[in-house]
Amino acid sequence: MSTLPAPFLPSPEQLATALSGALPGFNHVQWVEHTQSTNADLMTKARASSGQLARPWLLGAHLQERGRGRAGRTWQNRAGANLMFSCAFDVFLPSQQLPTLSPLAGLAACEALRELIGQPQRNQLSMKWPNDLQWRFAKLAGILVEATRAGTARLSADHYVVIIGMGINLNDARALSQSLNRQVADWSEIAAQDETAATASAADIVARIAVAWYNSLNQVTAQGFGCLPERYSKVDILAGQHLNVLDEGRITHAGIACGINTLGQLILRTPAGETPISVGEISVRPQQDGAS
């Protein structure tokens, strides 16, 4: 597997400068050499902030010592092999709609990255519910979405600060696949197969995703989540697949994936009818010969 050229991930200072220029609407843009967790750092900042609002914010790090994924998992990373960053946004939504932001964040990121890949190859990048990005059935990126009250600067009862963190594999997928015992993809693999992707810089990738998150959050705040199922259907890797839904290793549901609803829940077609799934790990069941 090819690896990215060394300049692909510039110094933290260079990356921060490039992102500040690419994201003029972001009021705080920072990239550091290392930190414990960019999500945790922005959460602390959001809870401590007072006075005039100054979001959105972006914080990235070459190395996260305690990076987190969904369900409390540790994000495995090493300096230079991953692109890790978080953004903080003000949102004005009822609390019951906040879980829908998790699949929305994955969807927006998938759409943004597809724009950095040439047309013949871009459909190879897809989304696995709730928000993993996959390249040809191998995981490329993961996302963690968290929300907190807007603290002393809260403007209304439905005002929250949402932190979206993302880790994208740049290279080193072969080593990760061996250590995790599952298929992992990286951007160098995509770049080796697609000339358009090969021209994308780290700043291009981060800026495209950050803007996509910002625009999508504004859209659902103004217009609701009515268009979410249709948007998701265009990047859905699970559609028509026979799935098991697992909770701590125990199968809780089994059925055929039928997209998502406006709440961002995965819809399974089962013998009892369509069942909405809010949480759980998704395992694709191997097809038996003659199965439909």
Secondary structure, 3 states (H helix, E strand, C coil): CCCCCHHHCCCHHHHHHHHHHHCCCCCEEEEEEEECCHHHHHHHHHHHCCCCCCCCEEEEEEEECCCECHHHCECCCCCCCEEEEEEEEEEECCHHHHHHHHHHHHHHHHHHHHCCCCHHHHCCEEEECCCEEEECCEEEEEEEEEEEECHHHCCCCCEEEEEEEEEEECCCHHHHHHHHCCCECCHHHHHHHCHHHHCCCHHHHHHHHHHHHHHHHHHHHHHCCCCHHHHHHCCECCCCCEEEEEECCEEEEEEEEEEECCCCCEEEEECCEEEEECCCEEEECCCCCCCC
